[in-house]
Amino acid sequence: MMARLALKGLAARPLRTALTALAIVLGVALVSAALTLGATLRKGADALSASAYDGTAAVVASRTPFELSAADGQQAPPIPAGVLGDVRAVDGVGVAAGEILDQAQVIVDGEPSSDGGPYFAEGIDAGAPGAEALTPFRLRDGAWASGPDEVVLDAGTADREGVAVGDRVEVATRGPARAFTVSGIARFSGVDSIGKGSAVVFDLATAQALFHKEGRFDHVLVAAADGVDPAALRHDLAAALPDREVTTAAAGDRFQLGELSTVVDVVSAVLLAFGLVAVLVGAFTILNAFSITVTQRTRELALLRMAGGARGQVRRMVLAEALLLGAGASVAGAALGIGLASLLQSALRSLGLDLPTAGLVVAPSSLAVALAVGTIATVVAALVPARRATRVEPVEALAQTAGAERRRGVVARAMGAVVSLLGRPAERLGGVAGRLARRNAMRNPGRTAVTATALAIGVALVTLVSVVAAGLKDTTVDSLERRLQATHVVGGSDGWSPIDPQVERRLAAAPGVEAVTSFRQDGALAFAERERLNAVDPATVGELFDFDWVDGSARTLTGLRAGDAIVDEGYAKEHDLAVGDRFAVTSPTGARTELTVRGVERSPVLDMLNMGPITVSAATFDAGGFAARRNTLTLVRASDDAAVQRVVGAFPDAKASAEGDWIAEQAAGLDGIVAFFAVLLALCVMVSLFGIVNALVLAGFERTRELGTLRALGMSRRQMRRMVRHESIVTALLGAVLGIGAGLALAAVVTAAFAAEGLAFAVPVTAIVAFCVLAVVAGVVAAALPARRAARLDVLGALAWE
């Protein structure tokens, strides 16, 4: 019986049912889209990895004492070319070929074709029998490179730049860019595009010369002979080559495909988090809608009690309505999420994340989770209204009003005071309509606050991100300005790739250049953990760079000798290091170096220089077996900007910026993070707008006779619309005020937690004002339907409303 009553209750109020359902539909759609897109991307990444590596049974490379990070540009030392013969001598080897794998950028019109990388450069002897099967590149047009002036281009870059076989392109490897003839165009593992990245394939001998690896290989790739088990072959290779690393191609992950899984996990987690926030916002809408409905149905519920209905039956009826509404809305949301996943996938492609897919992966588990989240959230949100419904006494069926006025508590009175204050402008600007709107919002401050809470959640999160980002920007700019004393900063054109050391040498000889220094970086093993280790030239670094010292001075930096090190404060605390203490680092070659701490620098909360926690002199770096030769950053002090630009202009993969401009660019990167979160949170705000619309519509039903009386007393349709609009704006402003307050409080907690690292509490006043303006706009938009309905009420019908 309760189920039938629940269905009748939903059917009797179609507008309220639809508006309430929409709030949960959007939230569930985001959850469904996140899970569907995550499954789709994950399947694509797995398929790409399988097709790229499955043809290779083993990869032979240098043995390193720790796992290197390809994402940080770390490479194992090359191996002698003679190892290829040793590999071919092992029983079970079908095909073996040497490979060079490094970085190179395709240059078009003097600029890198791709922005963001990765930039793969492979050298392989594709003419050797069977060697073609060992590379993930597959020719689409033309032929493999066979000489020092030929190159194969990846299909994505060729299509993007309109390059065909026979065209000439420039490629930057080490030093200035060189022109090559495109001998062929290849797909990467069957994929035309690798997103923002690019790839070139050279003849093996050409790659060895370009990357200064003559007589050496980065890897030897091995395919098993027919009938030979790959695992058994790897075992035999490891036994025959005890001083080499023998792994599967997937474990070696030469093309950083494991990074795709990380990206997939991050994208999925972020989208899912915001989907759950949207569901939470929708739950507040449901809570408010059911609360209002229970109040309006007081007489109906009392009659039900008078007819013999028990409290439990009333509660079950309300929860049954919530269950039916939640289940139906969740089904619609899950279906909508599949379409939304397609849109999000297209958006990711536009951002350069173009992964191979054979279509959306609609997993039953994804749909089940989305349905469960939406349904459970709806039922939980209805628990409080259901409990309130059980308190309706049978005698209330005889009352003339829907529910008695209850005494307000402290919170309700406080909300009433805030609503009263926010309604003052509406009262002054809106005349009679504004005064009535303010009083309507104050009439039930608890309801107004719950309606506003849905909007407040989104505003609070945006405020939190904005304040923390503003603090990070201020802290970052302040830190960089203290540490850098250069006029120019030279780095990779993409902002992260290392640059050729020739840039530094040529700048040092350029007219008008007073000082030049560079940083290098490589991986190191210290305290059984992989860390980044920096190398500086003590003779030049002090003029252009200084640490933010905890223990030390500029003399510490310029006085670094062999075996000396500077560590950051966080690293020193973690490993209980102080000036004078000794510790050891191990390079990728296995060489062990004893270091003595000579200074401790403060750890920036966000280091845009991407420095490692350990800094040594270039002499210590070279003597310790660290192989990195390209610079991560070059600092310049020059009186002639044109001279700097002329030198750097010869290296298209490098970029020179004035120090102030470079610092501003680094800080501006945080704006993109804020914008990304703001776009996602805008979806949550959209859900909250349905809550405001729903509350206003239900309040309109509740006050039908009142609205009719106002019209009978002479209130015009325009004044009626203005009254509803002002009430909506007051509600939206309350949400903004609550959200901004909560966001500032959360930001204060986060800032306090990182105060020791220098994170400042900075309030972005412009953004806060913008939130308030957007709240007013949101209020106007949300009031459109309720205001139109109120203005079109039939006066006589409204006066006769029961």
Buried (B, 14 or more C-beta within 10 A) or exposed (E): EBEEBBEEBBEEBEBBBBBBBBBBBBBBBBBBBBBBBBBBBBBBBBBBBEBBBBBBBBBBBBBBBBEBEBEBBBBBBBBEBEBBEBBBEBEBBBBBBBBBBBBBBBBBEEEBBBBBBBBBBBBBBBEBEEBBBBBBBBBBBBEBBBEBBBBBBBBBBBBBBEBEBEBEBBBBBBBBBBEBBBBBBBBBBEBBBBBBBBBBBBBBBBBBBBBEBEEBBBBBBBBBEEEBEBEEBBBBBBEBBEEBBBBBBBEBBBBBBBBBBEBBBEBBEBBBBBBBBBBBBBBBBBBBBBBBBBBBBBBBBBBBBBEEBEEEBBBBBBBBBBBBBBBBBBBBBBBBBBBBBBEBBEEBEEEBBBBBBEEBBBBEEBBEBBBBBBBBBBBBBBBBBBBBBBEBEBEBBEEEEBBEEEEBEEEBEEBBEBBBBBBEBBBEEBBBBBBBBBBBBBBBBBBBBBBBBBBBBBBBBBBBBBBBBBBBBBBBBBBBEEBBBBBBBBBBBBBBBBBBBBBBEBBBEBEEBEBBBBBBBBBBBBEEEBBBBBBBBBEBBBBBBBBBBBBBEBEBBBBBEEBBBBBBBBBBEEBEBEBEBEBEBBBBBBEEBEBEBBBBBBBBBBBBBBBBBBBBBBBBBBBBBBBBEBBBBBBBBBEBBEBBEBBBBEBBBBBBBBBBEBBBBBBEBBEEEBEEBBEBBEBBBBBBBBBBBBBBBBBBBBBBBBBBBBBEEEBEBEBBBBBBBBBBBBBBBBBBBBBBBBBBEBBEEBBEEBEEBBBBBBBBEEBBEEBBEBBBEBBBBBBBBBBEBBBEBEEEEBBEBE
